[in-house]
Amino acid sequence: MASEAGRAQRRRSAASAAKGPAAAAGAAVGGLAVGTVVGAALRARRRPHLLGIPLPRSREMRHGAAGVAQAGRRLYRLESDVHALREQADGARRQSPIEVVLSALTSRRLPRKT
């Protein structure tokens, strides 16, 4: 019985000695769990990246798409203006500088009667 009492005493002292490390291990596991949950929440708010470049959010995409559409409309208007000017220039009679000088020299103007 004395040996049983000794064993029980050793168990009690081992259990009381293990309370500190057990509490530390429990705190570490709890900290790990909380850190994992908080880290996941923070990563969810962070902007996603593609090849190291941050991808735009949906609001930024809408504003960007509106800007691209406006730039496209401006480019279309510019192209149509250039096309109209080209058509106008093609329709005009083109003369070389020599033809202009010759036509000016050979044109007859009648003198005015005063």
N, CA, C and O of each residue as an XYZ file, in Angstrom:
456
protein
N       0.792     -1.176      0.000
C       0.000      0.000      0.000
C       0.848      1.259      0.000
O       0.489      2.303     -0.544
N       1.968      1.099      0.627
C       2.848      2.250      0.675
C       3.328      2.600     -0.726
O       3.516      3.764     -1.080
N       3.516      1.556     -1.497
C       3.960      1.830     -2.861
C       2.849      2.473     -3.681
O       3.099      3.320     -4.539
N       1.594      2.048     -3.397
C       0.471      2.672     -4.085
C       0.326      4.114     -3.661
O       0.039      4.968     -4.500
N       0.506      4.404     -2.443
C       0.414      5.772     -1.948
C       1.530      6.613     -2.569
O       1.326      7.781     -2.898
N       2.687      6.019     -2.723
C       3.807      6.728     -3.347
C       3.531      7.024     -4.817
O       3.843      8.096     -5.337
N       2.936      6.035     -5.455
C       2.592      6.238     -6.863
C       1.541      7.332     -7.027
O       1.644      8.168     -7.925
N       0.552      7.325     -6.178
C      -0.502      8.326     -6.228
C       0.090      9.713     -5.980
O      -0.267     10.689     -6.639
N       1.001      9.769     -5.016
C       1.646     11.044     -4.708
C       2.449     11.536     -5.914
O       2.448     12.726     -6.228
N       3.123     10.619     -6.576
C       3.914     11.011     -7.754
C       3.000     11.454     -8.888
O       3.328     12.385     -9.624
N       1.866     10.797     -9.032
C       0.924     11.188    -10.062
C       0.396     12.591     -9.802
O       0.297     13.408    -10.717
N       0.054     12.866     -8.531
C      -0.450     14.186     -8.184
C       0.601     15.256     -8.446
O       0.286     16.320     -8.981
N       1.823     14.987     -8.081
C       2.876     15.984     -8.290
C       3.164     16.150     -9.784
O       3.457     17.260    -10.228
N       3.086     15.078    -10.563
C       3.307     15.166    -12.008
C       2.165     15.942    -12.660
O       2.391     16.740    -13.570
N       0.938     15.705    -12.192
C      -0.218     16.411    -12.742
C      -0.136     17.895    -12.407
O      -0.417     18.743    -13.254
N       0.250     18.207    -11.170
C       0.343     19.619    -10.803
C       1.517     20.279    -11.532
O       1.462     21.469    -11.839
N       2.557     19.527    -11.806
C       3.697     20.079    -12.528
C       3.356     20.266    -14.003
O       3.939     21.132    -14.655
N       2.450     19.498    -14.535
C       2.086     19.580    -15.952
C       1.026     20.642    -16.213
O       0.712     20.919    -17.371
N       0.464     21.245    -15.157
C      -0.574     22.258    -15.370
C      -0.029     23.465    -16.128
O      -0.713     23.988    -17.008
N       1.146     23.908    -15.822
C       1.729     25.079    -16.488
C       1.942     24.842    -17.977
O       1.444     25.614    -18.796
N       2.667     23.797    -18.344
C       2.857     23.527    -19.767
C       1.554     23.240    -20.510
O       1.417     23.609    -21.677
N       0.601     22.592    -19.853
C      -0.682     22.310    -20.495
C      -1.432     23.609    -20.771
O      -2.045     23.773    -21.826
N      -1.376     24.520    -19.817
C      -2.044     25.813    -20.020
C      -1.365     26.581    -21.151
O      -2.039     27.222    -21.958
N      -0.051     26.521    -21.213
C       0.676     27.208    -22.282
C       0.336     26.594    -23.634
O       0.143     27.316    -24.612
N       0.261     25.283    -23.696
C      -0.078     24.619    -24.957
C      -1.499     24.974    -25.390
O      -1.760     25.205    -26.570
N      -2.416     25.015    -24.416
C      -3.802     25.390    -24.735
C      -3.881     26.821    -25.246
O      -4.620     27.105    -26.189
N      -3.123     27.722    -24.631
C      -3.123     29.115    -25.078
C      -2.532     29.224    -26.489
O      -3.003     30.013    -27.308
N      -1.507     28.431    -26.759
C      -0.891     28.465    -28.089
C      -1.867     27.970    -29.146
O      -1.968     28.560    -30.222
N      -2.588     26.890    -28.848
C      -3.567     26.358    -29.805
C      -4.687     27.364    -30.013
O      -5.128     27.574    -31.143
N      -5.152     27.988    -28.934
C      -6.206     29.007    -29.052
C      -5.725     30.203    -29.859
O      -6.477     30.724    -30.683
N      -4.503     30.647    -29.647
C      -3.942     31.763    -30.407
C      -3.815     31.433    -31.874
O      -4.067     32.273    -32.737
N      -3.424     30.203    -32.151
C      -3.317     29.764    -33.535
C      -4.673     29.797    -34.229
O      -4.790     30.234    -35.374
N      -5.703     29.327    -33.512
C      -7.054     29.306    -34.097
C      -7.546     30.729    -34.354
O      -8.090     31.020    -35.419
N      -7.353     31.613    -33.375
C      -7.795     33.000    -33.543
C      -7.012     33.674    -34.675
O      -7.587     34.406    -35.480
N      -5.713     33.426    -34.730
C      -4.886     34.001    -35.792
C      -5.316     33.537    -37.165
O      -5.312     34.314    -38.120
N      -5.683     32.283    -37.267
C      -6.144     31.748    -38.552
C      -7.439     32.425    -38.989
O      -7.584     32.799    -40.153
N      -8.374     32.583    -38.064
C      -9.659     33.213    -38.395
C      -9.460     34.677    -38.768
O     -10.028     35.146    -39.755
N      -8.661     35.404    -37.992
C      -8.431     36.826    -38.266
C      -7.667     36.994    -39.580
O      -7.970     37.896    -40.360
N      -6.688     36.139    -39.826
C      -5.925     36.210    -41.071
C      -6.797     35.955    -42.282
O      -6.642     36.613    -43.310
N      -7.713     35.005    -42.173
C      -8.620     34.721    -43.295
C      -9.532     35.914    -43.560
O      -9.817     36.241    -44.712
N      -9.984     36.555    -42.497
C     -10.848     37.729    -42.682
C     -10.077     38.869    -43.333
O     -10.618     39.563    -44.195
N      -8.843     39.073    -42.943
C      -8.046     40.143    -43.533
C      -7.698     39.845    -44.987
O      -7.696     40.752    -45.819
N      -7.405     38.596    -45.301
C      -7.102     38.232    -46.681
C      -8.325     38.399    -47.569
O      -8.195     38.719    -48.751
N      -9.511     38.185    -47.011
C     -10.735     38.323    -47.795
C     -10.953     39.789    -48.186
O     -11.517     40.061    -49.247
N     -10.520     40.728    -47.356
C     -10.684     42.149    -47.663
C      -9.612     42.664    -48.603
O      -9.797     43.691    -49.256
N      -8.502     41.968    -48.675
C      -7.390     42.438    -49.485
C      -7.698     42.282    -50.965
O      -8.416     41.364    -51.361
N      -7.167     43.161    -51.768
C      -7.381     43.127    -53.213
C      -6.681     41.912    -53.813
O      -5.520     41.660    -53.492
N      -7.347     41.161    -54.667
C      -6.695     40.004    -55.297
C      -5.605     40.433    -56.272
O      -5.686     41.507    -56.868
N      -4.596     39.600    -56.431
C      -3.472     39.907    -57.313
C      -3.384     38.865    -58.423
O      -3.744     37.703    -58.232
N      -2.908     39.293    -59.566
C      -2.647     38.397    -60.682
C      -1.243     38.701    -61.169
O      -0.979     39.790    -61.677
N      -0.357     37.755    -61.016
C       1.051     37.920    -61.378
C       1.677     39.107    -60.645
O       2.517     39.818    -61.197
N       1.256     39.310    -59.395
C       1.816     40.384    -58.589
C       1.192     41.739    -58.821
O       1.579     42.713    -58.175
N       0.233     41.829    -59.731
C      -0.425     43.101    -60.032
C      -1.816     43.074    -59.392
O      -2.580     42.137    -59.621
N      -2.155     44.099    -58.587
C      -3.478     44.087    -57.951
C      -4.579     44.264    -58.988
O      -4.508     45.136    -59.855
N      -5.595     43.421    -58.880
C      -6.736     43.507    -59.787
C      -7.702     44.573    -59.279
O      -7.844     44.731    -58.066
N      -8.362     45.302    -60.157
C      -9.288     46.349    -59.715
C     -10.555     45.747    -59.132
O     -10.948     44.626    -59.457
N     -11.173     46.516    -58.272
C     -12.442     46.099    -57.672
C     -13.568     46.432    -58.646
O     -13.340     47.093    -59.659
N     -14.792     45.972    -58.339
C     -15.904     46.121    -59.286
C     -16.237     47.597    -59.508
O     -16.553     47.993    -60.630
N     -16.171     48.414    -58.456
C     -16.467     49.838    -58.613
C     -15.443     50.487    -59.539
O     -15.793     51.299    -60.395
N     -14.191     50.124    -59.361
C     -13.132     50.659    -60.210
C     -13.289     50.167    -61.644
O     -12.973     50.889    -62.590
N     -13.769     48.957    -61.803
C     -13.992     48.419    -63.147
C     -15.079     49.213    -63.857
O     -14.950     49.503    -65.047
N     -16.163     49.574    -63.140
C     -17.242     50.341    -63.762
C     -16.736     51.703    -64.213
O     -17.026     52.138    -65.328
N     -15.975     52.385    -63.343
C     -15.447     53.702    -63.711
C     -14.466     53.570    -64.877
O     -14.460     54.402    -65.783
N     -13.653     52.544    -64.854
C     -12.704     52.333    -65.948
C     -13.403     52.031    -67.253
O     -12.998     52.521    -68.307
N     -14.453     51.225    -67.193
C     -15.203     50.888    -68.404
C     -15.887     52.129    -68.967
O     -15.952     52.298    -70.184
N     -16.396     52.993    -68.101
C     -17.028     54.226    -68.575
C     -15.989     55.126    -69.246
O     -16.279     55.753    -70.265
N     -14.794     55.191    -68.688
C     -13.735     55.998    -69.298
C     -13.310     55.458    -70.645
O     -13.065     56.224    -71.577
N     -13.220     54.144    -70.757
C     -12.850     53.533    -72.036
C     -13.933     53.782    -73.072
O     -13.624     54.050    -74.233
N     -15.196     53.698    -72.672
C     -16.295     53.951    -73.610
C     -16.270     55.394    -74.091
O     -16.482     55.659    -75.274
N     -16.011     56.327    -73.182
C     -15.947     57.741    -73.569
C     -14.780     57.987    -74.517
O     -14.920     58.725    -75.492
N     -13.640     57.381    -74.243
C     -12.494     57.526    -75.141
C     -12.799     56.928    -76.510
O     -12.376     57.474    -77.530
N     -13.523     55.823    -76.546
C     -13.912     55.220    -77.823
C     -14.832     56.125    -78.627
O     -14.698     56.231    -79.846
N     -15.773     56.783    -77.939
C     -16.660     57.721    -78.641
C     -15.874     58.896    -79.214
O     -16.119     59.320    -80.343
N     -14.931     59.420    -78.436
C     -14.109     60.529    -78.930
C     -13.287     60.102    -80.143
O     -13.171     60.850    -81.114
N     -12.723     58.912    -80.086
C     -11.931     58.404    -81.197
C     -12.794     58.214    -82.440
O     -12.346     58.491    -83.552
N     -14.016     57.748    -82.263
C     -14.918     57.573    -83.399
C     -15.253     58.921    -84.038
O     -15.261     59.050    -85.262
N     -15.533     59.930    -83.193
C     -15.829     61.265    -83.742
C     -14.633     61.821    -84.506
O     -14.793     62.406    -85.577
N     -13.444     61.641    -83.960
C     -12.234     62.120    -84.632
C     -12.057     61.425    -85.975
O     -11.737     62.065    -86.976
N     -12.267     60.115    -85.990
C     -12.117     59.352    -87.234
C     -13.135     59.790    -88.261
O     -12.810     59.895    -89.444
N     -14.375     60.050    -87.834
C     -15.391     60.483    -88.798
C     -15.082     61.883    -89.319
O     -15.346     62.171    -90.487
N     -14.524     62.767    -88.471
C     -14.132     64.103    -88.940
C     -12.999     64.005    -89.957
O     -13.018     64.699    -90.973
N     -12.032     63.165    -89.698
C     -10.919     62.986    -90.634
C     -11.432     62.413    -91.950
O     -10.996     62.827    -93.024
N     -12.345     61.473    -91.867
C     -12.917     60.876    -93.073
C     -13.658     61.941    -93.895
O     -13.523     61.990    -95.118
N     -14.441     62.790    -93.218
C     -15.184     63.834    -93.926
C     -14.222     64.825    -94.585
O     -14.450     65.244    -95.720
N     -13.157     65.200    -93.888
C     -12.173     66.114    -94.476
C     -11.476     65.485    -95.674
O     -11.207     66.165    -96.665
N     -11.186     64.210    -95.589
C     -10.535     63.522    -96.709
C     -11.470     63.480    -97.916
O     -11.032     63.696    -99.046
N     -12.736     63.208    -97.688
C     -13.707     63.194    -98.782
C     -13.820     64.588    -99.413
O     -13.904     64.722   -100.634
N     -13.819     65.597    -98.584
C     -13.916     66.968    -99.081
C     -12.682     67.329    -99.905
O     -12.792     67.971   -100.949
N     -11.517     66.916    -99.431
C     -10.284     67.212   -100.163
C     -10.229     66.440   -101.477
O      -9.740     66.969   -102.476
N     -10.718     65.208   -101.499
C     -10.715     64.432   -102.738
C     -11.686     65.017   -103.754
O     -11.460     64.930   -104.961
N     -12.749     65.600   -103.270
C     -13.736     66.172   -104.174
C     -13.273     67.478   -104.781
O     -13.724     67.844   -105.867
N     -12.393     68.181   -104.115
C     -11.914     69.461   -104.645
C     -10.981     69.201   -105.817
O     -10.324     68.162   -105.892
N     -10.937     70.146   -106.715
C     -10.077     69.996   -107.878
C      -8.654     70.301   -107.442
O      -8.375     71.372   -106.904
N      -7.774     69.373   -107.672
C      -6.394     69.556   -107.271
C      -5.577     70.039   -108.464
O      -5.697     69.515   -109.572
N      -4.749     71.041   -108.217
C      -3.886     71.566   -109.267
C      -2.473     71.681   -108.707
O      -2.265     71.957   -107.526
N      -1.540     71.465   -109.575
C      -0.151     71.672   -109.176
C       0.117     73.171   -109.129
O      -0.641     73.939   -109.721
N       1.162     73.608   -108.452
C       1.458     75.045   -108.399
C       1.675     75.657   -109.781
O       1.318     76.813   -110.007
N       2.249     74.903   -110.696
C       2.471     75.425   -112.059
C       1.134     75.655   -112.752
O       0.958     76.659   -113.442
N       0.196     74.740   -112.574
C      -1.127     74.910   -113.171
C      -1.838     76.125   -112.605
O      -2.552     76.818   -113.330
N      -1.656     76.387   -111.343
C      -2.286     77.558   -110.731
C      -1.725     78.828   -111.348
O      -2.479     79.742   -111.682
N      -0.391     78.893   -111.506
C       0.243     80.086   -112.089
C      -0.191     80.259   -113.543
O      -0.526     81.367   -113.959
N      -0.186     79.182   -114.313
C      -0.587     79.270   -115.727
C      -2.036     79.696   -115.880
O      -2.357     80.501   -116.754
N      -2.907     79.168   -115.047
C      -4.314     79.558   -115.163
C      -4.506     81.017   -114.780
O      -5.377     81.690   -115.330
N      -3.714     81.509   -113.854
C      -3.813     82.925   -113.483
C      -3.300     83.812   -114.596
O      -3.861     84.880   -114.841
N      -2.235     83.388   -115.283
C      -1.671     84.204   -116.364
C      -2.539     84.175   -117.613
O      -2.596     85.162   -118.347
N      -3.203     83.082   -117.861
C      -3.972     82.949   -119.099
C      -5.424     83.326   -118.942
O      -6.144     83.407   -119.938
N      -5.869     83.554   -117.758
C      -7.274     83.905   -117.605
C      -7.489     85.349   -118.076
O      -6.659     86.225   -117.836
N      -8.594     85.567   -118.733
C      -8.878     86.893   -119.257
C      -9.915     87.543   -118.385
O     -10.940     86.961   -118.029
N      -9.611     88.746   -118.065
C     -10.593     89.551   -117.355
C     -10.918     90.739   -118.262
O     -10.045     91.427   -118.791
N     -12.157     90.924   -118.400
C     -12.561     92.053   -119.224
C     -12.444     93.339   -118.415
O     -12.768     93.372   -117.228
N     -11.987     94.372   -119.058
C     -11.862     95.625   -118.332
C     -13.251     96.184   -118.003
O     -14.209     95.978   -118.748
N     -13.338     96.865   -116.920
C     -14.613     97.451   -116.495
C     -14.863     98.758   -117.224
O     -13.958     99.563   -117.440
N     -16.032     98.928   -117.571
C     -16.419    100.203   -118.163
C     -16.871    101.112   -117.041
O     -17.758    100.778   -116.256
N     -16.269    102.208   -116.990
C     -16.644    103.165   -115.951
C     -17.436    104.318   -116.460
O     -17.815    105.196   -115.686
